[in-house]
Amino acid sequence: MKFKAVFILAIATLFVSGCSSILTEDTHKMNVSTSNGKKIEVQIDGTTQTAPGIISVNKENKDKILVTTDASCTSSTHLSKKIEPTFFINILSGGVYGSSTDYGTEKMWKYQDSVTIVCN
């Protein structure tokens, strides 16, 4: 009976390991707006997206630059990486195994939830 309880606990631990890897996506959704409400195109990670609106940013272990070619708007906006809150929960529940999985998949990172591009 004791062996069965230990076995079930071990399996449960494996399932909760890697919380950020399981509970989050490969991309971070970000609300991008413009100070004048004008529609513009922005580039990030080699893809062009439209703002104002929700854009997708690939999660990576690096800061990003949001670029626009619209002459009336700021040409680039810096996006700082931050750690997903689920990563800290995972350190407690999954230990080294779970946190290293989150780090390896780069799902432990996120960026600002909203950004405003300054335009004339």
N, C-alpha and C positions, 0 to 999 in steps of 0.2 A: 504494500500500500504506500509506504514511504517513497519507494522508487518511482511509482506512478506520479505522485505529487511533484517530485523533483523534475521528472521528465516533462510534465505539463508546464511547470514554471520555466524550464529552459526553452521550450518551444515558444511560449508567450514572450519571453525576453527577445528572442530572435525576430518576432513579428513587430515589436515596438521599436526595435533598433532602426536607425536611419530615419528618424521622424521627418526631417526636412526633405529627405529623398522621397519619402512616401507621401507626405502631406502637401508638398508644394510642387509647382510645375517647373519646367525648364526655363520659362520666361516670366518676367515680372511685368504686370500691367500697370501703366502709368498714365495719369491724366495730364495731357499737355494742352495748355491754353496760350492764347496770345493776348497781349495787353490791350489791343484794339479790336479784338474779336475777328480779325481778318483771317481767312483760310490761307494756310501756307503749307508747303511740303518740307518735311524734315527728314534727315537721314541719320540712321544709327545702325550699327552692325552691318553696313553695306546694303541696307534696304531703305526704300523711300516710303514714308507714311504721311498721312495728312493730319494736320492740327488746325484748329482745336479738335480734340478727341482723345480716345484711349489708344495708346500705342503699346506695342510689345517690345521688351528689351530682353535679350538673352542674358541669363544669369552667368556671371563669370567672376573670377577672382581678380578683377581690375575695375578701376573707374572708367567711365565712358564719356564720350563727347557727343552731344546732340547738335547736329549741324543743319543750318538752313541757308539757302542761297538767295532768299528774298532780300533785296537791297534795303528795304525799309525796316528790317528786323535785325536783332543781334545775331551775328553769324554763328556763334557757338555757345552752348550751355554745358557746363560741367556737371556730370552726374556721379556722385560719390557712392561707392559700395558700402553697404552696412550688413550686419549679420542678422539673418532671420531669427525671430524670437524662438521658433521651434528648435533651433540648434541647441539652445541652452537647456531646454527640456530633455533633449536627447542625450546630453552629457550625463544627466542624472539617471535616465532610464536605460540608455543603451551603452553608456560608458565609451571606452576607446573605440570599440567596433562601430558603434552607430555614428559617433562624431567623425571618425575617419571616412566613413561612407559618405556622409554629408559633404565633407571637404573634397573628396575625390570626385563626386558628381557635380560639384560647384553649385548645388542647390541651397547651400547655406547662405547665399548672398541675396541681397535685394537692393533696390535703389529708392529714390524719393517716390512717394505716392503721387505727387503732383509737381508740375513745373510750369512757370509762366515765362514765355519768351517775350522780351521787351521789343515793341514795335513803335514806330512813329505814327 
